[in-house]
Amino acid sequence: APELLFGAQHYGAPVDLWAVGCVVGELLLHRPLMPGPTEPQQLKLMVELLGAPSDRIWPGMSALPLFRSLGPALPDQPFNEL
């Protein structure tokens, strides 16, 4: 889940829902959905598939512990403007 990659300390239902969605996607595609070997690569694959997160659509994202080191490297993606 992206919040875990950004260093969130609390594990909750959103992490479980993310995992369920990934498993369903992998079952439908018959392959790994986002096979990134490193955390930055994993985030890049998430952005390519779903769009870049922002504080507007994910309040508090920029306050996560690892956002400063990983967040600015995320490529822009127009999907978050839908």
N, C-alpha and C positions, 0 to 999 in steps of 0.2 A: 504494500500500500504506500502511496506517495508520502503520507504523513510519517510513516516509519523511516523512510529514506531521508526525510528532512529532520529526523531526530526527535520526533514526538515521544514524550515519556508515558503517555496514557494510551492504553489499548482499549478500544471500545467497539461497538457494533459497526461503525463505518469501515473499520479494518476488515471485519468478517464479511461484510457485504462486498467490499472490493475483491476479496479472495474468491467468493462465490462467483462473481461476475467473470473473473479471470478463468476459473475452472470451466464455466459454461462456454466461454469463448474458445478455450482449448479443445473442449469436446466437440464443438461444432466445426472447428478448423482442422482438427486432427494434427495439430502441431502446437508448439509453445506460442503463446500470444505475444509476449514481449521478452525474448531470450537475451537480455543484456547481461554480459559477464561482470560488469562493475556497476556500482550505484549511479554514477553519472550517466553511463550508457543506458541503464534501465530507465532513468528519468527522461532521457532523450527519446527513447522508444515510446514512452507514455505520452509525451507531448506530440509526437508524430501521429499517434493514433487518436488522441482525444482532444488535443489543443493545449495551449499553455495555461496553467492556472494563474490567477491573479487574486489580490485581496478583495476585489469586487465579487468574484464568484466563489472564493474560498476565504472568508474572513479569518484573519489571524495567521494566514500562511507565512507572511514575511516575519512573523515573530518566532517561528520555529527555529530551534538551535542551529541547524545546518543550512538554513536558507541562504545566509550570506555567502557561504562557500559554494553551494550547488545551484541555487536559484538563478543568479544572473547569467549563467551559462546556458540556460534553457532557450531554445530557438523560439522566435515569435511564431504564432500559429493563429490564423484568423478565426478558427472555430469558436474561441471564447467570446466572440462578439455576436454570436447568434442569439 
